[in-house]
Amino acid sequence: MNTSSIDLAEIAKFEAMAREWWDPKGKFKPLHMLNPCRLDYITAQIAHQYGRDLDSVRPFKGLRILDIGCGGGLITEPMARLGATVVGADAAPTNIEVAKIHAAESDLPIDYRTTTAEAMASEHEVFDVVLALEIVEHVASPVAFVDTCATLLKPGGMLIMSTLNRTAKSFAMGIIGAEWVMRWLPKGTHDWRRFITPDELDAMAVAARLEPLDRKGMVFNPITWQWSISHRDLSVNYLTLSVAPSV
């Protein structure tokens, strides 16, 4: 099995924190705070691409969605509630164990798997949407990872990624602020040198024969203590959307 995206040291970091995935005040507090913002972007893009009405019941019914690097299921579960057939994949077994327990408690039929993007691609799995959120900065080879994600898309399928930009501001906020000062994350969770600029990520998508269509920033407001989507500020956290050729 080709495991080019796997970095065992990075997986070990999240294995150590796995039991806290669903504690909004625990080590994954930043993701709990960020989640509504991410969901707003993701659901709006999927609804637009596939002509779905988000005000309807189970608007994503009929869509097959992969959440690669799903962790404890913070994004996977909302996708299932919206009616999609969802696969949550993570290379860390404890993450999948926690995700399965929480999904069962919530009565959500999610297909959770301890596996890799490469393994799924080798089995010729395909999806309408692939979500790769806060993962590309942790893989061993971002270029190979994005290329593998592209092979998991149906014709016209969507790849939505989110990560951290490699800027002085991202070091100040994502490393010094989040890890050293606020202690939202354990020190060493992120390596600034592995952060990826939006242009670099779009270039990886193009190399994987995808068409980049959109990118937006996610900005934290320390006064309201909330995140919001920004059309202009991609200096720290951001999301990108790329689509596969229709034929």
N, C-alpha and C positions, 0 to 999 in steps of 0.2 A: 504493500500500500504506500502510495506517495504521501508523505506527511510534511511536505515542504513548508506549510504554514505554521507548524507546531513549534513553539518555543517552550520547552519543559519548565524553564525557570519562571516564565510568565504565568503558565498554568498553575504552578505551585503557589504563587502569590494569591490567586483567587480561590484556590482550594482552601487555603488557610482561613479565608474570610467567609466561606460559603454558607455557614449556618446563619449568617446575619443578613441574607439577601432580603428578607421581608420585614426587617426591623427598620422603620423609617428614621430612627435615631441612631442606628448603628453605623458600621463602616461603609455602607452603601447609601448613606444619607444624601450625598451629592446626586446620585442617580434618581433617587426618589424625588428630589427637588426638580431635577431636569426632565423627568418623565412626561409631565403634561405638555411641555413645550415640544418634545420629540414626537409625541403622539399627535399633536395638532398638525405638525408638518407631514408626518407619514400618512395619516388618514386622509388629509386633503389631497395629497399627491396621488394616492391610490384611487380615490373617488374620481378625481379628474381624468386619470388615465383610462379607467375602465367604465366611466359614465355611471357611477353609483351615487345614490342619494343618501347622504349620511344621516338624514332624519328618518329614514325608513328602518324597519326592523331587520336586523342582520344584513346590513348592506353589502358585506363582503362575501355573502354566500356564493359558492361556486368557484371562489378563488383559492388557489393553493399557495400558501405563504411559508417560506423558510426563514426562521430567525437563527442565524448562524452565530455562535458565541452567545447563546441565549441567557447564560447565567441562571439565575433563579426564576426567570420568566416574567420580568417586569413589563416587557413589551409583548411577549408571546401571549399572555393571558388576555389583554385587551383585543388582540387580533382575533382570538377565538370567540370572544364575546360579540364581536362584530360579524360573526358568522363564517369566517374563513376556515378552511381546513388547514391546520397549522402543524408544522414540524419544528420543534425546538431542538437544536443541536449544540453540543458543547463538548470539548475535549476533556473537561474536568468532571470526573464521575460524581463527586460530591455535589457540584452544582445541579446536575441532572437529578440526583436523589432528592434534593431540596425542592426542585421545581415540580417533580412528580407528586410529592406529598402535598404541596400547596394547591396544585391543580385538582387533585382528588378532593381536597377539602372544599374547593370552590365548584366542584362538579363540572369541570371543564375537560372535554375529550381532546387533549393535546398529545400528539405523538412526540414524546421526548426521547432523545437518543444520545448516548455517549459515543460521539463519532466526530469526524472531521469533514470539512468541505471536500477534500480530495477523495475521501472514501465514498461520499455520496455521489460525486461526479463519476467515479469509476463504476457505480451501479446505475448510471444513466438516469438519475433522478432529475426532474425538471419542475420549475415552479413559475407561477405568474409573477411573484414578487420574492426577491431575496433581500433580507434586512441584515446588514453587517454594521452593528452599532457599537462604537467604542471598542473595537476589536482590532482594526487594521494596524494600529500603533503598537500592538502587542504580538503580532505574528512575526515569524522568522524572516519571511520574504513577502513584503506587501505586494510586489508586482505579481508573484506567482499566486498569491491569495486572490487578488482581484480577478486575475485570469480564470481561476477556478470558479469563482462566483459567477462569472459570465457564462461558463459552460452549464451552469445549473438553471439558466433562464430559458423559458419557452420563447419562441419567436415573438418579439414585441414586449417581452417581460421587462420588469423594472428592478434595478439594483439601487437600493437606498443605503448609503453609508454615512456614518458620522464619526468624527475624530477630532483631534486637537491640532491647530495650526502651529507651525514652528516659528514663533515670534518671541521677541523680548517680553511682550505682554503676556503671552501664554506661559512663559517661564515664571513670571511674577505671580500670576493668578493660579495657574494650574499646578505648579510645584510649590513655590514659597507660600502662597496664600492657602491653598487647599490642603497641603500636606504638612507644612511646617508651622503655620500660624493658626489656622482654624482647626487643624487636625481632623478634617473630614475624612481623610484617607491616611493609611499608614505611610510613613516615609518610605520612598522607593517604589511606590505603586506605579508611577510613571517615570519614564526616561525621556527628557526633553529632546534628546538627540534622535529619538525615534518618531517624534511628531512629524506630520506630513502637511505640506502646504496644499491649498486647494488646486493650484496649477499642477502640482505633482500628482495628486490623486486623479484629476481629470485626465492627465496624460496616461496614467495606468489604465483608466477605463478605455481610452481610445486604443491603446495597445491591445486591449482585450476585445477589440471590435465592437465596443459599445459607443453610443452617442450621448455625451454629457448634455443634459437639458436644463439643469437647475442647480444652484447652490445658494445656501442661506446660512447666516450666522445664528448662533444662539447666545444671547447676551443676558448676563445676570445683573439685576438691579438691586444693589445693597440696601436701598431705602424700602422698597416694597418686598424685598426678599423673594423675588420671583424671577423666572427666566422668561424670555420672549424671543420670537423670531425677528431677526434683523435682515433687511435686504442689503445692507451696506457693511456692517461690521462682522467680518469673518476672522478677526484677529486672534480669537481664542478657540471657542468651540464652533463647529460648523457641520452642516449636512450637505450631501450631494445626491443628485438623482441622475442616473444614466439608464438608457433603454437599449435592449438588444434589437438587431434588425428584425423587421417583420417577416422576412422570408430568408 
